[in-house]
Amino acid sequence: MKKRILVAQNDKKTQDELVILLSPAYEVISPNDGLEALEIVTASDIHLDLVITDLELPRLTGLDLMKGVRKVDEWLPFIIVTGENRNVSIIIEAINLTTSGYLKRPFHPSELLKRVKRVLEERINPSRWMHPITRYTLTEINGYFSRRISLYDIACSLETSQENLCRLFQRDCHITPVRYIEKLRIRSAMRLLKNDEYSVEEVARLTGFSDLSQFKKTFKKYAGMSPEEFRLQKKGEEDEADLFFQDKLSQPITTKKS
């Protein structure tokens, strides 16, 4: 059975071109305006796999279409195809509504087809899909975990709340952002500790800990030993250290009752 895609564009010529482009491989629904698109998408008897929308549509904006859909379906993917110049705040708002792509006209037809194929594959394998807010947060954390990281600042840059960011992150990654950051820092610390070139204090600083005592406490929570003990035990054992890290972090953390 062909996947079903709804295509809604402000420009009738563009809409017809997209329908022709997609029709050989997909079942395409082509509404006359934004309100009709919303009625189709939210109809209980119509299953859709993807919506391709403009940011501006007759009788309803693309953003309002997405907002209406999100009230009844949190997961239906959207690809925005538009020829309009939009400021960053509009794009961020679209990202917060769980879009799966943004293409500005003109673009090569193969570019759209590749994007559609990828989105539909992710929908078939939902374990590969995550909210754009989570993707952005992961990129920020992975790139800057060795520095001060503020989840509040990341949330503000995405024009969402810290609570919503943490909720989406934990839902998609099955771990809180704070614990994810700790794991990245401790894994990096374990690798640095194998090299006598860095003192324990330097390792703490290089992995994003501003407080040595907090570093030692966090390290022991995950590794089950102090940084100094780990250095003596795992010094020079490059592969072994990674295996040790994976084994330790796969275990639940328990707090001893006093």
N, C-alpha and C positions, 0 to 999 in steps of 0.2 A: 504494500500500500504506500502510495506517495505521501511524503510529508506535506502538510498544509501550511501555506504562508499567506498572511494578509499583507497587502501592499497599499499604503496610503501616502500619496504625494500631493503637494500643493499644485504642482504643474502637471496638467493632464498628459502632456507629451511624455514627460519623464515617467509617469506612472505606466503608460502604455508600453514604453520601452522596457521597463523592469518586468512587466508581466510577460512580454515576449521572451525576454532573457531567461526567466525562471521557469516558464511553463513546460519546457521539455523534460525537466527532472522533478518538478514539484507541482502540486495542485495549488493554484494561486487564486485568492479571493481579492477583488478589486472594488472597494466601496467608493461611493461618490464623494463623500466628505468625512470629516472627523467624527461627527455624531453617529453616522451610520457605521463607521469603523468601531466605535465604542459599543454600539448595540450588538454588533457581530461578535466582538471579542468576549463580551460578558454574557453572551447567550449560553445557557446551560447545555444546549443540545449541539453546540458546534465546538469541535476540538481543534485548536490551533497549535502549531509547533513553533511558530516564529511570527513576529510582526516587524515589518519594515516601514518606518514612518518618517515623514518630514517633521521639522520643528514647527512649521506653520501649515495648517490645513484649513480648508473651507469649513466654517461654522464651529471649529474647535481646534485648539493648538495641539501639537504633538505631545507637549508636556502634560496638558490636561488629559489627553488620551491615556498616557501612561499612568497618571495619578488615578484615573478612574479604574483602570485595569488592576492596579496594585491593591485596590480595596477588595477584590475578589480572587486575585491570583498573584501570589508573590513571586512566582518562578518563571512565568512566561517571558522568554527573552525578547528584547527589542534591538533592532539595528537602526540607528538614525542615519538617514540619507538626506542631505540638505545642500542647497546652493547658497544659503544665506550666511553672511558673516555674523557670528554670534560671539558675545563676550564670554569670558571664562566662567562667570557665575551661572550662565545658562547651561554650559556644558557640565559643570559640577552638579547642578540640579538634576540633569539627565542621568549622570552617573549614580546619584543617590537613588534614582528610580530603577536601578538595575538594568541599565542598557548593556548590550554585549558588543557594541561597536559604534563607531562614528565615521562616516564617510562624507567628504565634501565633494560636491560636483564641481568640475567633471572628474570622473575616475574611469579607470579601465574596467570593462565588464568582468575580466577574470579576477579582479580585486574583490568585487562584490561576491562572486561565486565562491571564492576561497573562504571569505568571511562567513557566508551562509553555511557552507559545509562544516566549518569548524564549530560554529555555534550549535548546529544540529547534532554533531557528534558529542559535544559536551552535554547536551540535553539527554542523549541516550545513555551516557555514562555520567550521572550526576555527581559521582565522587570526585570528578575532575573539575566541577563547576564551583565557583565561589563568588560571593557578592563583590562587585568592584571596590567597595570600601575595604573589604578584607584584602583584596589583591594589593591595593595601594598601601595599606598598613604594613603588609608583609614586606613590600619593597622598601619602605622607609626603615623598618626595623632591621632587615637584613643588611641594608647599606650603612646604617648609622648606629648599630648596637654598641659600638665601642665608645660612643659619646653619650651625652645626656639625651634621653629620649622622653618626650612629653606626649603621652597619649592625648592629652587635652589639646595640645597644639596641632597634632595630626587631625583630630576631629574637627577643630575649627577651620583648618585648611580645606576640609571637605564639606564644610557647612552642615555638619551633623553634630549630635551630642556624643560625649565620651561614653555614656551609657549605651547608646545605640552601636557605636563602634565596637565596644567590648562584647556586646551581645552577638553581633554578626560574626566577629572573629572567633568566639568560642564555638558558635554553631558550626562554622565552616571548618575550623581547624581542630576542634575537640580539645582545646587547651586555652587558658586565658592568655591575653597578650603579655601580662606581667611574667607569667611562668615561662612563656616562649622566649622572652628576652633573657631571662635568667639562664635558660638552657643554652642559648647561643653564647652567652658570655662565659659560662662555665666550660663549654666545649672548647672555646678559644683559649681559655686559661689553661686547660689541661695540655693543650699543644705547646703553649709557651713555657710551661713549667718543665718540659722535657729538655729545655735549653738553659744551661747555667748562665747564659749571657744576661738573663733578666732576673732581678731579685723578685721576691714575692710581692713587695710593694709596687714594683714596676709592672708586674703582671696584673695586679689589681687595677692600676690606673689605665693600662692599655686595653683592658676589657670593659671599661665603662664604670668601674666602681670608684667612687670618690672617697669612700670610707673603707679603710683596711679591715676593720673588725667586721663590717657588714660583708665584705668579700669572703673572709674566712668562714663566717657563719653560713653564707649561701653555698660556698664550696662544699662544706661538710654535709649540708643538707642533701646535696645531690650525689656526692662522691663517697660519703660515709667515712671520710678521713680529712685531715687538715691538708692544705696545699703543700706544706713541708713534707708530710708523710707521703703524699702522692708523688712528689718529686723524687724522693728516695726510692720508692717502689717501682715507678714507671719510667725512670730516667732512661732515655735512649730507645725505648720500646715504642716506636712510632705507630705501628699497626695495632699493637696491643692496647695502646691508650685509647684509640678510637673504639675498639671493641668494648673496652671497659666502660667508656662513656655511654655507648648505646645500651649496654646491659644495665647499668645503674639507672639511667633515665627512663627505662621501660618499667621500672619498679615503682609502685605507689609510694608516696611520701607519707610517713606516719609521724605524728607528734606524740612524744612520750608525755604521759600525765605525771605531774609532780605529786 
